[in-house]
Amino acid sequence: MKINITARKFKAHDTLKEFIEAEVSSLNKFTDEIMDADVILSFQNSTNSQKTAEIILKVPGQILTATETTDDFPKSVSAVVEKLNRQIQKLKTKRNNH
């Protein structure tokens, strides 16, 4: 699986990139069909500094996306990975039922 990390309006630290790669790689235990993962991190420069993480997974025949906004990037990434876990499980049960 190829992981592309894009940080909008800031530069992501190496520790954050390593954390993201570890979290997204954990999705491989649910399915080996993931071809690409695009991670988009954005930061809104307001008073409460909202940090948004969006992950786009390319699976044969489908594109899975999830977005989460919190006050911390690791929290956002973890929440997005949980959402994608549920989407992958749902996709697998649909494929198994057919």
Chimera marker file (.cmm) of the C-alpha trace (Angstrom):
<marker_set name="trace">
<marker id="1" x="0.000" y="0.000" z="0.000" r="1" g="1" b="0" radius="0.5"/>
<marker id="2" x="1.279" y="3.427" z="-0.957" r="1" g="1" b="0" radius="0.5"/>
<marker id="3" x="0.650" y="6.220" z="1.571" r="1" g="1" b="0" radius="0.5"/>
<marker id="4" x="0.695" y="9.866" z="0.446" r="1" g="1" b="0" radius="0.5"/>
<marker id="5" x="0.664" y="12.503" z="3.211" r="1" g="1" b="0" radius="0.5"/>
<marker id="6" x="-0.299" y="16.075" z="2.348" r="1" g="1" b="0" radius="0.5"/>
<marker id="7" x="-0.157" y="18.876" z="4.923" r="1" g="1" b="0" radius="0.5"/>
<marker id="8" x="-2.018" y="22.037" z="3.983" r="1" g="1" b="0" radius="0.5"/>
<marker id="9" x="-0.799" y="25.389" z="5.329" r="1" g="1" b="0" radius="0.5"/>
<marker id="10" x="1.856" y="23.812" z="7.584" r="1" g="1" b="0" radius="0.5"/>
<marker id="11" x="4.762" y="21.352" z="7.558" r="1" g="1" b="0" radius="0.5"/>
<marker id="12" x="4.134" y="18.004" z="9.262" r="1" g="1" b="0" radius="0.5"/>
<marker id="13" x="6.818" y="16.713" z="11.635" r="1" g="1" b="0" radius="0.5"/>
<marker id="14" x="8.441" y="13.342" z="11.072" r="1" g="1" b="0" radius="0.5"/>
<marker id="15" x="6.900" y="11.963" z="14.279" r="1" g="1" b="0" radius="0.5"/>
<marker id="16" x="3.423" y="12.844" z="13.009" r="1" g="1" b="0" radius="0.5"/>
<marker id="17" x="4.177" y="11.232" z="9.640" r="1" g="1" b="0" radius="0.5"/>
<marker id="18" x="5.413" y="8.045" z="11.344" r="1" g="1" b="0" radius="0.5"/>
<marker id="19" x="2.275" y="7.935" z="13.503" r="1" g="1" b="0" radius="0.5"/>
<marker id="20" x="0.039" y="8.348" z="10.445" r="1" g="1" b="0" radius="0.5"/>
<marker id="21" x="1.874" y="5.619" z="8.529" r="1" g="1" b="0" radius="0.5"/>
<marker id="22" x="1.530" y="3.228" z="11.481" r="1" g="1" b="0" radius="0.5"/>
<marker id="23" x="-2.199" y="3.951" z="11.880" r="1" g="1" b="0" radius="0.5"/>
<marker id="24" x="-2.988" y="3.636" z="8.175" r="1" g="1" b="0" radius="0.5"/>
<marker id="25" x="-0.870" y="0.490" z="7.863" r="1" g="1" b="0" radius="0.5"/>
<marker id="26" x="-3.004" y="-1.089" z="10.582" r="1" g="1" b="0" radius="0.5"/>
<marker id="27" x="-5.870" y="-1.122" z="8.053" r="1" g="1" b="0" radius="0.5"/>
<marker id="28" x="-4.013" y="-3.877" z="6.166" r="1" g="1" b="0" radius="0.5"/>
<marker id="29" x="-5.003" y="-6.425" z="8.788" r="1" g="1" b="0" radius="0.5"/>
<marker id="30" x="-8.623" y="-6.086" z="7.648" r="1" g="1" b="0" radius="0.5"/>
<marker id="31" x="-7.984" y="-6.324" z="3.919" r="1" g="1" b="0" radius="0.5"/>
<marker id="32" x="-4.979" y="-6.681" z="1.635" r="1" g="1" b="0" radius="0.5"/>
<marker id="33" x="-6.772" y="-5.018" z="-1.273" r="1" g="1" b="0" radius="0.5"/>
<marker id="34" x="-5.903" y="-1.412" z="-0.369" r="1" g="1" b="0" radius="0.5"/>
<marker id="35" x="-3.886" y="0.080" z="-3.222" r="1" g="1" b="0" radius="0.5"/>
<marker id="36" x="-3.375" y="3.714" z="-2.168" r="1" g="1" b="0" radius="0.5"/>
<marker id="37" x="-4.035" y="5.850" z="0.876" r="1" g="1" b="0" radius="0.5"/>
<marker id="38" x="-4.098" y="9.640" z="0.583" r="1" g="1" b="0" radius="0.5"/>
<marker id="39" x="-3.906" y="11.462" z="3.925" r="1" g="1" b="0" radius="0.5"/>
<marker id="40" x="-4.778" y="15.163" z="3.896" r="1" g="1" b="0" radius="0.5"/>
<marker id="41" x="-4.085" y="17.215" z="7.007" r="1" g="1" b="0" radius="0.5"/>
<marker id="42" x="-5.406" y="20.752" z="7.291" r="1" g="1" b="0" radius="0.5"/>
<marker id="43" x="-5.259" y="23.357" z="10.005" r="1" g="1" b="0" radius="0.5"/>
<marker id="44" x="-7.707" y="26.189" z="10.487" r="1" g="1" b="0" radius="0.5"/>
<marker id="45" x="-5.981" y="29.122" z="12.075" r="1" g="1" b="0" radius="0.5"/>
<marker id="46" x="-8.788" y="30.273" z="14.340" r="1" g="1" b="0" radius="0.5"/>
<marker id="47" x="-9.029" y="30.810" z="18.087" r="1" g="1" b="0" radius="0.5"/>
<marker id="48" x="-9.673" y="27.138" z="18.946" r="1" g="1" b="0" radius="0.5"/>
<marker id="49" x="-7.367" y="25.767" z="16.182" r="1" g="1" b="0" radius="0.5"/>
<marker id="50" x="-9.353" y="22.976" z="14.573" r="1" g="1" b="0" radius="0.5"/>
<marker id="51" x="-7.231" y="20.241" z="13.012" r="1" g="1" b="0" radius="0.5"/>
<marker id="52" x="-8.808" y="18.142" z="10.264" r="1" g="1" b="0" radius="0.5"/>
<marker id="53" x="-7.624" y="14.783" z="8.958" r="1" g="1" b="0" radius="0.5"/>
<marker id="54" x="-9.061" y="13.206" z="5.819" r="1" g="1" b="0" radius="0.5"/>
<marker id="55" x="-8.087" y="9.798" z="4.468" r="1" g="1" b="0" radius="0.5"/>
<marker id="56" x="-9.001" y="8.539" z="1.000" r="1" g="1" b="0" radius="0.5"/>
<marker id="57" x="-8.494" y="4.802" z="0.441" r="1" g="1" b="0" radius="0.5"/>
<marker id="58" x="-8.465" y="3.300" z="-3.026" r="1" g="1" b="0" radius="0.5"/>
<marker id="59" x="-9.773" y="-0.272" z="-3.025" r="1" g="1" b="0" radius="0.5"/>
<marker id="60" x="-10.501" y="-2.152" z="-6.278" r="1" g="1" b="0" radius="0.5"/>
<marker id="61" x="-13.897" y="-0.981" z="-7.474" r="1" g="1" b="0" radius="0.5"/>
<marker id="62" x="-14.378" y="1.586" z="-4.691" r="1" g="1" b="0" radius="0.5"/>
<marker id="63" x="-12.990" y="4.692" z="-3.034" r="1" g="1" b="0" radius="0.5"/>
<marker id="64" x="-13.492" y="4.987" z="0.732" r="1" g="1" b="0" radius="0.5"/>
<marker id="65" x="-13.241" y="8.390" z="2.426" r="1" g="1" b="0" radius="0.5"/>
<marker id="66" x="-13.505" y="9.633" z="5.985" r="1" g="1" b="0" radius="0.5"/>
<marker id="67" x="-12.950" y="13.009" z="7.654" r="1" g="1" b="0" radius="0.5"/>
<marker id="68" x="-12.622" y="14.047" z="11.287" r="1" g="1" b="0" radius="0.5"/>
<marker id="69" x="-11.959" y="17.382" z="13.002" r="1" g="1" b="0" radius="0.5"/>
<marker id="70" x="-10.590" y="17.636" z="16.557" r="1" g="1" b="0" radius="0.5"/>
<marker id="71" x="-8.110" y="19.757" z="18.486" r="1" g="1" b="0" radius="0.5"/>
<marker id="72" x="-5.177" y="17.374" z="17.867" r="1" g="1" b="0" radius="0.5"/>
<marker id="73" x="-3.874" y="15.612" z="14.741" r="1" g="1" b="0" radius="0.5"/>
<marker id="74" x="-3.257" y="12.188" z="16.337" r="1" g="1" b="0" radius="0.5"/>
<marker id="75" x="-6.832" y="12.177" z="17.683" r="1" g="1" b="0" radius="0.5"/>
<marker id="76" x="-8.193" y="13.122" z="14.255" r="1" g="1" b="0" radius="0.5"/>
<marker id="77" x="-6.159" y="10.437" z="12.476" r="1" g="1" b="0" radius="0.5"/>
<marker id="78" x="-7.175" y="7.743" z="14.981" r="1" g="1" b="0" radius="0.5"/>
<marker id="79" x="-10.858" y="8.650" z="14.628" r="1" g="1" b="0" radius="0.5"/>
<marker id="80" x="-10.626" y="8.573" z="10.822" r="1" g="1" b="0" radius="0.5"/>
<marker id="81" x="-8.934" y="5.154" z="10.900" r="1" g="1" b="0" radius="0.5"/>
<marker id="82" x="-11.762" y="3.843" z="13.116" r="1" g="1" b="0" radius="0.5"/>
<marker id="83" x="-14.343" y="5.144" z="10.620" r="1" g="1" b="0" radius="0.5"/>
<marker id="84" x="-12.482" y="3.461" z="7.770" r="1" g="1" b="0" radius="0.5"/>
<marker id="85" x="-12.314" y="0.196" z="9.753" r="1" g="1" b="0" radius="0.5"/>
<marker id="86" x="-16.106" y="0.176" z="9.903" r="1" g="1" b="0" radius="0.5"/>
<marker id="87" x="-16.375" y="0.981" z="6.188" r="1" g="1" b="0" radius="0.5"/>
<marker id="88" x="-13.973" y="-1.841" z="5.273" r="1" g="1" b="0" radius="0.5"/>
<marker id="89" x="-15.856" y="-4.328" z="7.463" r="1" g="1" b="0" radius="0.5"/>
<marker id="90" x="-19.148" y="-3.296" z="5.847" r="1" g="1" b="0" radius="0.5"/>
<marker id="91" x="-17.639" y="-3.649" z="2.365" r="1" g="1" b="0" radius="0.5"/>
<marker id="92" x="-16.281" y="-7.103" z="3.177" r="1" g="1" b="0" radius="0.5"/>
<marker id="93" x="-19.642" y="-8.333" z="4.484" r="1" g="1" b="0" radius="0.5"/>
<marker id="94" x="-21.379" y="-7.023" z="1.362" r="1" g="1" b="0" radius="0.5"/>
<marker id="95" x="-18.888" y="-8.850" z="-0.859" r="1" g="1" b="0" radius="0.5"/>
<marker id="96" x="-19.176" y="-12.075" z="1.170" r="1" g="1" b="0" radius="0.5"/>
<marker id="97" x="-22.979" y="-12.019" z="1.026" r="1" g="1" b="0" radius="0.5"/>
<marker id="98" x="-22.984" y="-11.746" z="-2.757" r="1" g="1" b="0" radius="0.5"/>
<link id1="1" id2="2" r="1" g="1" b="0" radius="0.2"/>
<link id1="2" id2="3" r="1" g="1" b="0" radius="0.2"/>
<link id1="3" id2="4" r="1" g="1" b="0" radius="0.2"/>
<link id1="4" id2="5" r="1" g="1" b="0" radius="0.2"/>
<link id1="5" id2="6" r="1" g="1" b="0" radius="0.2"/>
<link id1="6" id2="7" r="1" g="1" b="0" radius="0.2"/>
<link id1="7" id2="8" r="1" g="1" b="0" radius="0.2"/>
<link id1="8" id2="9" r="1" g="1" b="0" radius="0.2"/>
<link id1="9" id2="10" r="1" g="1" b="0" radius="0.2"/>
<link id1="10" id2="11" r="1" g="1" b="0" radius="0.2"/>
<link id1="11" id2="12" r="1" g="1" b="0" radius="0.2"/>
<link id1="12" id2="13" r="1" g="1" b="0" radius="0.2"/>
<link id1="13" id2="14" r="1" g="1" b="0" radius="0.2"/>
<link id1="14" id2="15" r="1" g="1" b="0" radius="0.2"/>
<link id1="15" id2="16" r="1" g="1" b="0" radius="0.2"/>
<link id1="16" id2="17" r="1" g="1" b="0" radius="0.2"/>
<link id1="17" id2="18" r="1" g="1" b="0" radius="0.2"/>
<link id1="18" id2="19" r="1" g="1" b="0" radius="0.2"/>
<link id1="19" id2="20" r="1" g="1" b="0" radius="0.2"/>
<link id1="20" id2="21" r="1" g="1" b="0" radius="0.2"/>
<link id1="21" id2="22" r="1" g="1" b="0" radius="0.2"/>
<link id1="22" id2="23" r="1" g="1" b="0" radius="0.2"/>
<link id1="23" id2="24" r="1" g="1" b="0" radius="0.2"/>
<link id1="24" id2="25" r="1" g="1" b="0" radius="0.2"/>
<link id1="25" id2="26" r="1" g="1" b="0" radius="0.2"/>
<link id1="26" id2="27" r="1" g="1" b="0" radius="0.2"/>
<link id1="27" id2="28" r="1" g="1" b="0" radius="0.2"/>
<link id1="28" id2="29" r="1" g="1" b="0" radius="0.2"/>
<link id1="29" id2="30" r="1" g="1" b="0" radius="0.2"/>
<link id1="30" id2="31" r="1" g="1" b="0" radius="0.2"/>
<link id1="31" id2="32" r="1" g="1" b="0" radius="0.2"/>
<link id1="32" id2="33" r="1" g="1" b="0" radius="0.2"/>
<link id1="33" id2="34" r="1" g="1" b="0" radius="0.2"/>
<link id1="34" id2="35" r="1" g="1" b="0" radius="0.2"/>
<link id1="35" id2="36" r="1" g="1" b="0" radius="0.2"/>
<link id1="36" id2="37" r="1" g="1" b="0" radius="0.2"/>
<link id1="37" id2="38" r="1" g="1" b="0" radius="0.2"/>
<link id1="38" id2="39" r="1" g="1" b="0" radius="0.2"/>
<link id1="39" id2="40" r="1" g="1" b="0" radius="0.2"/>
<link id1="40" id2="41" r="1" g="1" b="0" radius="0.2"/>
<link id1="41" id2="42" r="1" g="1" b="0" radius="0.2"/>
<link id1="42" id2="43" r="1" g="1" b="0" radius="0.2"/>
<link id1="43" id2="44" r="1" g="1" b="0" radius="0.2"/>
<link id1="44" id2="45" r="1" g="1" b="0" radius="0.2"/>
<link id1="45" id2="46" r="1" g="1" b="0" radius="0.2"/>
<link id1="46" id2="47" r="1" g="1" b="0" radius="0.2"/>
<link id1="47" id2="48" r="1" g="1" b="0" radius="0.2"/>
<link id1="48" id2="49" r="1" g="1" b="0" radius="0.2"/>
<link id1="49" id2="50" r="1" g="1" b="0" radius="0.2"/>
<link id1="50" id2="51" r="1" g="1" b="0" radius="0.2"/>
<link id1="51" id2="52" r="1" g="1" b="0" radius="0.2"/>
<link id1="52" id2="53" r="1" g="1" b="0" radius="0.2"/>
<link id1="53" id2="54" r="1" g="1" b="0" radius="0.2"/>
<link id1="54" id2="55" r="1" g="1" b="0" radius="0.2"/>
<link id1="55" id2="56" r="1" g="1" b="0" radius="0.2"/>
<link id1="56" id2="57" r="1" g="1" b="0" radius="0.2"/>
<link id1="57" id2="58" r="1" g="1" b="0" radius="0.2"/>
<link id1="58" id2="59" r="1" g="1" b="0" radius="0.2"/>
<link id1="59" id2="60" r="1" g="1" b="0" radius="0.2"/>
<link id1="60" id2="61" r="1" g="1" b="0" radius="0.2"/>
<link id1="61" id2="62" r="1" g="1" b="0" radius="0.2"/>
<link id1="62" id2="63" r="1" g="1" b="0" radius="0.2"/>
<link id1="63" id2="64" r="1" g="1" b="0" radius="0.2"/>
<link id1="64" id2="65" r="1" g="1" b="0" radius="0.2"/>
<link id1="65" id2="66" r="1" g="1" b="0" radius="0.2"/>
<link id1="66" id2="67" r="1" g="1" b="0" radius="0.2"/>
<link id1="67" id2="68" r="1" g="1" b="0" radius="0.2"/>
<link id1="68" id2="69" r="1" g="1" b="0" radius="0.2"/>
<link id1="69" id2="70" r="1" g="1" b="0" radius="0.2"/>
<link id1="70" id2="71" r="1" g="1" b="0" radius="0.2"/>
<link id1="71" id2="72" r="1" g="1" b="0" radius="0.2"/>
<link id1="72" id2="73" r="1" g="1" b="0" radius="0.2"/>
<link id1="73" id2="74" r="1" g="1" b="0" radius="0.2"/>
<link id1="74" id2="75" r="1" g="1" b="0" radius="0.2"/>
<link id1="75" id2="76" r="1" g="1" b="0" radius="0.2"/>
<link id1="76" id2="77" r="1" g="1" b="0" radius="0.2"/>
<link id1="77" id2="78" r="1" g="1" b="0" radius="0.2"/>
<link id1="78" id2="79" r="1" g="1" b="0" radius="0.2"/>
<link id1="79" id2="80" r="1" g="1" b="0" radius="0.2"/>
<link id1="80" id2="81" r="1" g="1" b="0" radius="0.2"/>
<link id1="81" id2="82" r="1" g="1" b="0" radius="0.2"/>
<link id1="82" id2="83" r="1" g="1" b="0" radius="0.2"/>
<link id1="83" id2="84" r="1" g="1" b="0" radius="0.2"/>
<link id1="84" id2="85" r="1" g="1" b="0" radius="0.2"/>
<link id1="85" id2="86" r="1" g="1" b="0" radius="0.2"/>
<link id1="86" id2="87" r="1" g="1" b="0" radius="0.2"/>
<link id1="87" id2="88" r="1" g="1" b="0" radius="0.2"/>
<link id1="88" id2="89" r="1" g="1" b="0" radius="0.2"/>
<link id1="89" id2="90" r="1" g="1" b="0" radius="0.2"/>
<link id1="90" id2="91" r="1" g="1" b="0" radius="0.2"/>
<link id1="91" id2="92" r="1" g="1" b="0" radius="0.2"/>
<link id1="92" id2="93" r="1" g="1" b="0" radius="0.2"/>
<link id1="93" id2="94" r="1" g="1" b="0" radius="0.2"/>
<link id1="94" id2="95" r="1" g="1" b="0" radius="0.2"/>
<link id1="95" id2="96" r="1" g="1" b="0" radius="0.2"/>
<link id1="96" id2="97" r="1" g="1" b="0" radius="0.2"/>
<link id1="97" id2="98" r="1" g="1" b="0" radius="0.2"/>
</marker_set>
